[in-house]
Amino acid sequence: MTHRLNAAELIGLVLDEGSWSSWDVPPVRSGLSEEYAAELAAAAAKSGVDESVLSGEGLMHGRRVAVVVGEFGFLAGSIGRASADRLVAAIERATSEGLPLLAAPVSGGTRMQEGTPAFVQMVRISAAVAAHKAAGLPYLVYLRHPTTGGVMASWGSLGHVTVAEPGALVGFLGPRVYSALYGKEFPADVQTSENLYARGIIDAVVPPEEIAGILDRALTILLAPRHGIKPVPAPVPLTPLPDVETWDAVTRSRRPDRPGVRRLLKYAATDVVPLNGTGQGEHDPGLLIALVRFGEAPCVFLGQDRRGQTADHPMGPEALREARRGMRLASELGLPLVTVIDTQGAALSPEAENGGLAGEIARSLADLVTLDAPTLCLMLGEGNGGGALAFLPADRVVAAQHAWLSPLPPEGASAIVHRDLDHAPEMARQQRVRALDLAELGIVDRIVAELPDAADEPEAFCQRVGSVLEHELAALLEAGPGSPADRAARYI
């Protein structure tokens, strides 16, 4: 059987040696029955702690952090009034001292011996976490085995980044309660960390020994300086750029060996922490969401992933809901948002209609136009239809030379106007889809040259794009977010 770490062991593993300092004061209890008082005393003797939560601070890779950790050995990690008081006090202290907060819950949920007065503490705990996040401070969660009930439904599910222990039982309803209520066993493969990851509810499944490294990488991005960044100079744009014929640009953008977002991050990013899904049970392989730094400039990164979009699984409404999670993260954390357009088009299917695709496009457009964080759009390749447009509104728009944007694939426009596909090149020219055309219209601010084509020089091209993104992000961080009116004005 796998050994599960107790609170002290996890603290010792994650924090720098000798840096832990407890914030806890002895719990205040009154009006207890003799039976419950005896249970508490036995729990303290068994676990070696005085409550189901430990709080304090320490150093992690030399960085000061606040920590709240559950202790399952104390009455199955259940949350009563005293442990809720300790949690709230620690969260509020982390907020007032401007510290990132690391949470490692493990619990069977609300303490039944205290009933409803313990149950309603979920409200106070959630409110404290919300205030911490509203202050722009990171809240990172590591779910341990088991985390269920009111703990999972409050401080366990509010992280900016949430990862879980391998093989952990993680969910709302405890399997024993389900079995007692319904007379049958709960499916064993549902409330697992691996299943939650597959369904886009958590960001990763990580063993305890890797937690410190991942948290440090995340905080390196989340706590990166917002001002005074001195990026390397952006590549000097070629003037004029070669006037590649429109249909040639379209066909070049469709080359299967053209670099997409994954190679962009591989060759151009300083740090990458992948995220996963909406956090609400949806995930689309057509979208890559991550915390990223280009040079010293941090951002939330939302990239349409050409590798994840196939004929059998084009980008669906789930990808837009996942993107909107990234928009919320950028707003909460005060980070710039980078969106990347590279799509053959959103799904045209009954499933996409049932999933509310049109509404998600509209909400994405509205969210981007009004987002209270700096925004940067990169047109990297194909830009078909509303699924591409949903990523476009931004304070600055950068485009690869052969990128393009069109209401439909040119073949679709040809079918509508000419009732055939033969006029696709002509329609592409007439519709002014190229990055060069969009720059003339004021929709694109900067074009990154392809020498002669991104697919022929993937590493050099991606590094060139990365330098431009770093340069633009540094300027956006200094300037702050644009107004909705300014963002919309470029389309007049």
VMD Tcl script that draws the C-alpha trace (Angstrom):
set ca {
  {0.00 0.00 0.00}
  {1.31 3.46 -0.93}
  {2.45 5.51 2.05}
  {0.46 8.73 2.32}
  {2.33 11.64 3.87}
  {0.94 13.33 6.96}
  {0.93 17.11 7.25}
  {4.35 17.40 8.88}
  {5.94 15.07 6.33}
  {4.49 17.03 3.41}
  {5.65 20.33 4.90}
  {9.14 18.90 5.36}
  {9.20 17.64 1.77}
  {7.98 20.83 0.08}
  {9.54 23.63 2.13}
  {13.21 24.45 2.50}
  {14.78 22.66 5.44}
  {14.33 24.45 8.74}
  {12.19 27.25 7.29}
  {8.75 26.25 8.66}
  {7.17 28.64 11.15}
  {3.74 27.79 12.54}
  {0.99 30.39 12.76}
  {-1.26 28.20 14.88}
  {-2.62 29.07 18.30}
  {-4.37 26.50 20.52}
  {-7.99 25.99 19.45}
  {-10.69 27.54 21.60}
  {-13.48 25.08 22.40}
  {-16.52 25.35 24.65}
  {-19.78 23.54 25.32}
  {-18.48 20.15 24.23}
  {-20.13 16.90 25.22}
  {-17.97 14.50 27.21}
  {-18.01 12.05 24.31}
  {-16.86 14.63 21.74}
  {-14.20 16.02 24.09}
  {-12.85 12.49 24.48}
  {-12.79 12.03 20.70}
  {-10.82 15.25 20.30}
  {-8.33 14.23 22.96}
  {-7.88 10.80 21.36}
  {-7.42 12.40 17.92}
  {-4.75 14.74 19.28}
  {-2.91 11.87 20.96}
  {-3.07 9.73 17.80}
  {-2.06 12.42 15.30}
  {0.29 14.54 17.39}
  {-1.52 17.75 16.34}
  {-4.28 19.75 18.01}
  {-6.57 20.17 14.98}
  {-7.19 18.90 11.46}
  {-5.42 21.85 9.80}
  {-1.90 23.22 10.25}
  {-1.03 26.72 9.09}
  {2.12 28.73 8.85}
  {4.81 30.00 6.52}
  {8.15 28.93 5.17}
  {10.53 29.19 2.28}
  {10.15 27.19 -0.90}
  {13.23 27.44 -3.12}
  {14.04 30.55 -1.09}
  {10.66 32.19 -1.70}
  {8.42 33.09 1.26}
  {5.04 31.35 1.08}
  {2.03 30.82 3.32}
  {0.77 27.27 3.79}
  {-2.40 25.53 5.01}
  {-2.24 21.74 5.23}
  {-4.87 19.19 6.24}
  {-4.07 16.36 8.68}
  {-6.14 13.23 8.06}
  {-4.97 11.63 11.28}
  {-7.08 14.12 13.26}
  {-10.69 12.91 12.91}
  {-10.23 12.12 9.21}
  {-9.23 15.70 8.47}
  {-12.77 16.89 9.13}
  {-13.50 20.60 9.42}
  {-15.17 21.97 12.52}
  {-15.43 25.47 13.88}
  {-11.93 25.54 15.38}
  {-10.23 24.27 12.23}
  {-12.30 26.69 10.12}
  {-11.20 29.56 12.40}
  {-7.59 28.49 11.87}
  {-8.02 28.28 8.11}
  {-9.69 31.67 7.81}
  {-7.12 33.34 10.05}
  {-4.27 31.91 7.99}
  {-5.81 32.88 4.65}
  {-6.49 36.40 5.87}
  {-2.94 36.74 7.22}
  {-1.49 35.54 3.90}
  {-3.61 38.16 2.15}
  {-2.64 41.00 4.47}
  {1.08 40.11 4.16}
  {0.88 39.73 0.38}
  {1.99 36.11 0.35}
  {1.16 33.41 -2.18}
  {-0.89 30.70 -0.48}
  {-0.26 26.98 -0.88}
  {-3.11 24.69 0.23}
  {-2.90 20.93 0.66}
  {-6.31 19.68 1.82}
  {-7.04 16.12 2.87}
  {-10.38 15.49 4.51}
  {-13.55 13.48 4.79}
  {-15.46 16.78 4.84}
  {-17.54 18.53 7.48}
  {-17.20 17.29 11.08}
  {-20.44 15.45 11.81}
  {-20.03 15.84 15.58}
  {-20.58 19.59 15.12}
  {-23.31 19.38 12.47}
  {-24.67 22.43 10.71}
  {-22.57 25.03 12.62}
  {-19.51 23.28 11.15}
  {-21.15 22.83 7.73}
  {-21.74 26.57 7.23}
  {-18.04 27.31 7.75}
  {-17.63 26.52 4.05}
  {-19.03 30.00 3.44}
  {-16.41 31.77 5.56}
  {-13.56 29.72 4.12}
  {-14.64 30.33 0.53}
  {-15.06 34.04 1.20}
  {-11.53 34.26 2.62}
  {-10.07 32.50 -0.41}
  {-12.05 34.77 -2.75}
  {-10.66 37.86 -0.98}
  {-7.13 36.49 -1.29}
  {-7.59 35.99 -5.02}
  {-9.26 39.39 -5.40}
  {-6.04 40.90 -4.00}
  {-4.23 39.42 -7.03}
  {-2.38 36.84 -4.93}
  {-1.79 33.26 -6.13}
  {-3.74 30.42 -4.54}
  {-2.32 27.01 -5.46}
  {-3.93 23.74 -4.38}
  {-2.59 20.18 -3.96}
  {-5.42 17.69 -3.43}
  {-4.42 14.66 -1.35}
  {-5.98 11.29 -0.63}
  {-8.81 11.57 0.25}
  {-10.35 15.00 -0.29}
  {-14.14 14.95 -0.25}
  {-17.28 16.72 0.94}
  {-17.27 20.30 2.11}
  {-13.49 20.62 1.86}
  {-13.51 19.68 -1.83}
  {-16.53 21.97 -2.27}
  {-14.77 24.99 -0.74}
  {-11.03 25.56 -0.40}
  {-10.17 22.43 -2.40}
  {-11.79 23.71 -5.60}
  {-10.84 27.40 -5.77}
  {-7.20 27.25 -6.86}
  {-5.71 29.26 -9.67}
  {-3.78 26.05 -10.31}
  {-4.98 22.73 -8.89}
  {-3.08 19.45 -8.97}
  {-3.67 16.17 -7.16}
  {-1.80 13.23 -5.68}
  {-1.68 10.09 -7.85}
  {-4.45 7.61 -7.09}
  {-6.18 10.00 -4.70}
  {-9.87 9.72 -3.94}
  {-11.12 13.18 -4.83}
  {-14.76 14.16 -5.10}
  {-17.80 15.55 -3.37}
  {-19.84 12.60 -2.12}
  {-17.99 10.07 -0.01}
  {-18.30 6.50 -1.40}
  {-19.37 5.14 2.01}
  {-22.22 7.64 2.22}
  {-23.35 6.78 -1.31}
  {-23.34 3.08 -0.53}
  {-25.34 3.59 2.67}
  {-27.90 5.85 0.98}
  {-28.41 3.95 -2.25}
  {-27.50 0.37 -1.41}
  {-24.87 0.01 -4.14}
  {-21.22 0.79 -4.60}
  {-20.07 4.04 -6.20}
  {-18.07 3.40 -9.43}
  {-14.44 3.09 -8.43}
  {-12.98 4.97 -11.40}
  {-14.94 8.23 -11.04}
  {-13.58 9.92 -7.93}
  {-9.92 9.59 -8.81}
  {-7.35 12.26 -9.49}
  {-6.62 10.67 -12.86}
  {-10.28 10.84 -13.92}
  {-10.56 14.46 -12.80}
  {-7.53 15.29 -14.91}
  {-8.95 13.49 -17.95}
  {-12.15 15.51 -17.61}
  {-10.46 18.90 -17.30}
  {-11.31 19.43 -13.61}
  {-7.73 19.57 -12.33}
  {-4.52 20.66 -14.02}
  {-2.19 17.72 -13.33}
  {-1.53 14.58 -11.31}
  {1.74 15.03 -9.45}
  {3.58 12.88 -6.84}
  {4.52 14.68 -3.62}
  {8.23 14.72 -4.40}
  {7.60 16.82 -7.53}
  {5.29 19.37 -5.91}
  {7.95 21.87 -4.83}
  {9.40 22.08 -8.33}
  {6.05 22.61 -10.04}
  {4.88 25.17 -7.48}
  {8.16 27.05 -7.81}
  {7.82 27.17 -11.62}
  {4.25 28.41 -11.31}
  {5.18 31.12 -8.80}
  {8.16 32.19 -10.92}
  {5.61 33.14 -13.57}
  {2.80 34.36 -11.30}
  {5.08 36.57 -9.20}
  {7.28 37.84 -12.04}
  {7.83 41.62 -12.05}
  {5.19 43.53 -13.94}
  {7.27 46.66 -14.54}
  {10.80 47.54 -15.50}
  {11.26 44.52 -17.75}
  {13.99 45.13 -20.30}
  {13.38 42.71 -23.16}
  {15.79 41.96 -25.94}
  {15.09 44.22 -28.91}
  {12.37 42.88 -31.17}
  {13.56 41.83 -34.64}
  {13.52 44.71 -37.08}
  {10.67 44.04 -39.50}
  {11.52 43.68 -43.16}
  {10.36 46.72 -45.10}
  {8.67 46.03 -47.33}
  {7.75 42.39 -46.70}
  {7.71 40.17 -49.80}
  {4.27 40.41 -51.37}
  {3.36 36.71 -51.30}
  {0.23 36.04 -53.33}
  {-2.87 35.47 -51.17}
  {-3.57 31.87 -52.14}
  {0.10 31.02 -51.74}
  {-0.02 32.34 -48.18}
  {-3.14 30.30 -47.47}
  {-1.61 27.09 -48.76}
  {1.64 27.73 -46.86}
  {-0.32 28.18 -43.62}
  {-1.82 24.72 -44.14}
  {1.47 22.85 -44.43}
  {1.40 19.96 -41.93}
  {4.98 20.72 -40.91}
  {4.24 24.36 -40.09}
  {5.18 25.09 -36.46}
  {2.27 25.48 -34.08}
  {1.92 26.56 -30.47}
  {3.83 23.62 -29.02}
  {6.97 24.33 -31.03}
  {6.54 28.03 -30.33}
  {6.69 27.36 -26.60}
  {9.51 24.84 -26.99}
  {11.78 27.23 -28.88}
  {10.68 30.63 -27.54}
  {9.39 30.40 -23.95}
  {11.50 30.76 -20.83}
  {9.07 28.95 -18.51}
  {5.91 26.95 -19.21}
  {3.43 25.49 -16.71}
  {0.65 23.69 -18.61}
  {-2.89 23.94 -17.27}
  {-5.79 21.69 -18.17}
  {-9.46 22.15 -18.94}
  {-12.13 24.48 -17.71}
  {-11.96 23.27 -14.11}
  {-15.65 22.45 -14.58}
  {-15.53 19.09 -16.32}
  {-14.58 20.02 -19.88}
  {-11.39 19.77 -21.88}
  {-10.64 20.24 -25.57}
  {-7.34 19.08 -27.11}
  {-7.69 21.88 -29.65}
  {-6.67 24.44 -27.01}
  {-3.41 24.73 -25.09}
  {-3.69 26.74 -21.88}
  {-0.60 27.53 -19.81}
  {1.25 29.96 -17.60}
  {4.22 31.18 -19.62}
  {7.15 33.58 -19.61}
  {8.71 34.97 -22.78}
  {12.05 36.26 -21.58}
  {11.13 37.96 -18.29}
  {7.59 38.83 -19.36}
  {4.86 36.64 -17.78}
  {1.47 35.85 -19.28}
  {-1.49 33.53 -19.41}
  {-1.24 31.74 -22.74}
  {-4.22 30.48 -24.79}
  {-3.15 28.80 -28.01}
  {-5.26 27.08 -30.61}
  {-3.32 23.83 -31.03}
  {-3.26 22.58 -34.62}
  {-2.06 19.17 -33.39}
  {-5.17 18.72 -31.25}
  {-7.63 19.70 -34.00}
  {-8.57 16.88 -36.37}
  {-11.30 16.16 -38.87}
  {-12.89 13.90 -36.27}
  {-12.46 16.43 -33.47}
  {-12.38 20.05 -34.63}
  {-12.23 22.77 -31.99}
  {-15.51 22.79 -30.07}
  {-17.31 25.07 -27.62}
  {-15.40 23.39 -24.79}
  {-12.21 25.02 -26.09}
  {-13.81 28.46 -25.81}
  {-15.00 27.74 -22.28}
  {-11.46 26.64 -21.46}
  {-10.16 29.86 -23.00}
  {-12.53 31.89 -20.87}
  {-11.04 30.23 -17.79}
  {-7.69 31.62 -18.97}
  {-9.22 35.07 -19.37}
  {-10.46 34.94 -15.78}
  {-7.01 33.87 -14.58}
  {-5.39 36.81 -16.35}
  {-7.85 39.19 -14.74}
  {-7.50 37.70 -11.24}
  {-3.70 37.55 -11.34}
  {-3.08 40.83 -13.17}
  {-1.18 39.05 -15.94}
  {-1.23 39.84 -19.64}
  {-3.21 37.43 -21.80}
  {-1.75 36.04 -25.02}
  {-4.15 34.40 -27.47}
  {-2.95 32.46 -30.51}
  {-5.08 31.93 -33.62}
  {-4.32 28.77 -35.58}
  {-7.47 26.86 -36.52}
  {-9.16 25.23 -39.48}
  {-12.39 26.42 -37.89}
  {-14.69 25.60 -35.03}
  {-16.77 22.43 -35.14}
  {-19.84 22.51 -37.37}
  {-21.85 19.69 -35.85}
  {-24.97 18.87 -33.83}
  {-22.75 18.41 -30.79}
  {-21.29 21.91 -31.18}
  {-24.76 23.38 -31.57}
  {-25.98 21.52 -28.48}
  {-22.89 22.80 -26.67}
  {-23.77 26.42 -27.40}
  {-20.94 27.23 -29.82}
  {-22.39 30.54 -31.05}
  {-22.93 31.76 -27.51}
  {-19.38 30.84 -26.52}
  {-17.98 32.80 -29.47}
  {-20.06 35.81 -28.43}
  {-19.01 35.54 -24.78}
  {-15.35 35.16 -25.73}
  {-15.51 38.29 -27.87}
  {-17.23 40.23 -25.10}
  {-14.82 38.99 -22.44}
  {-11.74 39.90 -24.49}
  {-13.00 43.36 -25.38}
  {-13.75 44.16 -21.73}
  {-10.94 42.23 -20.00}
  {-9.18 44.22 -17.27}
  {-5.77 42.85 -18.20}
  {-3.40 43.67 -21.08}
  {-4.08 41.51 -24.14}
  {-1.95 40.40 -27.08}
  {-3.14 38.30 -30.02}
  {-0.81 36.30 -32.25}
  {-2.14 35.19 -35.63}
  {0.11 32.18 -36.20}
  {-1.51 30.28 -39.08}
  {-4.97 29.54 -40.35}
  {-7.78 31.73 -39.11}
  {-11.10 30.25 -40.12}
  {-14.44 31.64 -39.00}
  {-15.89 32.57 -35.65}
  {-13.63 30.18 -33.77}
  {-10.65 32.25 -34.89}
  {-12.35 35.62 -34.44}
  {-13.15 34.70 -30.82}
  {-9.40 35.01 -30.03}
  {-8.72 38.24 -31.98}
  {-9.74 41.30 -29.89}
  {-6.64 42.58 -28.14}
  {-4.62 45.66 -27.26}
  {-1.96 44.54 -29.76}
  {-2.16 42.09 -32.66}
  {0.93 40.39 -34.09}
  {0.73 38.16 -37.17}
  {3.01 35.73 -38.92}
  {3.53 36.79 -42.52}
  {1.44 33.94 -43.98}
  {-1.29 33.99 -41.34}
  {-4.79 34.96 -42.40}
  {-8.34 35.50 -41.11}
  {-11.55 34.77 -42.99}
  {-15.26 34.38 -42.15}
  {-15.15 30.96 -43.84}
  {-12.47 28.87 -45.51}
  {-12.01 30.42 -48.98}
  {-13.45 27.20 -50.41}
  {-16.62 27.79 -48.39}
  {-16.88 31.37 -49.61}
  {-16.48 30.11 -53.18}
  {-19.25 27.57 -52.67}
  {-21.61 30.30 -51.44}
  {-20.85 32.87 -54.14}
  {-19.98 30.70 -57.13}
  {-21.52 27.33 -56.19}
  {-18.15 25.63 -56.71}
  {-14.75 25.38 -55.02}
  {-12.72 26.54 -58.01}
  {-12.94 30.23 -57.14}
  {-11.37 29.85 -53.68}
  {-8.13 31.70 -54.61}
  {-10.14 34.54 -56.11}
  {-12.40 34.76 -53.03}
  {-9.38 34.84 -50.71}
  {-7.94 37.80 -52.62}
  {-11.27 39.65 -52.71}
  {-11.90 39.14 -49.01}
  {-8.46 40.56 -48.03}
  {-7.67 37.75 -45.64}
  {-3.86 38.06 -45.51}
  {-1.90 39.47 -42.60}
  {-0.52 42.11 -44.99}
  {-4.05 43.18 -45.91}
  {-5.11 43.25 -42.26}
  {-2.13 45.42 -41.41}
  {-3.22 47.93 -44.05}
  {-6.69 47.92 -42.47}
  {-5.23 48.62 -39.01}
  {-6.35 45.27 -37.60}
  {-2.78 43.88 -37.32}
  {-0.07 45.98 -35.65}
  {3.06 44.01 -36.49}
  {4.03 41.25 -38.90}
  {6.75 38.68 -38.26}
  {8.58 37.69 -41.45}
  {8.83 34.11 -42.64}
  {12.14 33.47 -44.41}
  {10.81 32.21 -46.75}
  {8.31 30.09 -44.81}
  {7.87 29.16 -41.14}
  {7.86 25.46 -41.97}
  {11.33 25.80 -43.56}
  {12.88 27.49 -40.50}
  {10.75 26.42 -37.50}
  {13.25 27.12 -34.73}
  {14.44 30.47 -36.05}
  {10.89 31.54 -36.86}
  {9.59 30.62 -33.39}
  {12.47 32.43 -31.71}
  {11.74 35.50 -33.82}
  {8.09 35.36 -32.79}
  {9.10 34.88 -29.15}
  {11.29 37.99 -29.22}
  {8.41 40.01 -30.64}
  {6.02 38.66 -27.98}
  {8.51 39.47 -25.21}
  {8.94 43.00 -26.56}
  {5.17 43.57 -26.90}
  {4.37 42.08 -23.48}
  {6.92 44.29 -21.73}
  {5.33 47.35 -23.31}
  {1.81 46.18 -22.43}
  {2.79 45.56 -18.81}
  {3.97 49.15 -18.54}
  {0.92 50.57 -20.33}
  {-1.75 48.46 -18.64}
  {-4.98 47.21 -20.23}
  {-6.63 49.20 -22.96}
  {-10.22 50.37 -22.81}
  {-13.06 48.47 -24.50}
  {-13.55 51.48 -26.79}
  {-9.91 51.44 -27.88}
  {-9.98 47.70 -28.49}
  {-13.09 47.99 -30.63}
  {-11.88 51.07 -32.51}
  {-9.45 49.19 -34.73}
  {-12.39 47.51 -36.47}
  {-14.12 50.74 -37.49}
}
mol new
graphics top color blue
foreach p $ca { graphics top sphere $p radius 0.5 }
foreach p [lrange $ca 0 end-1] q [lrange $ca 1 end] { graphics top cylinder $p $q radius 0.2 }
display resetview
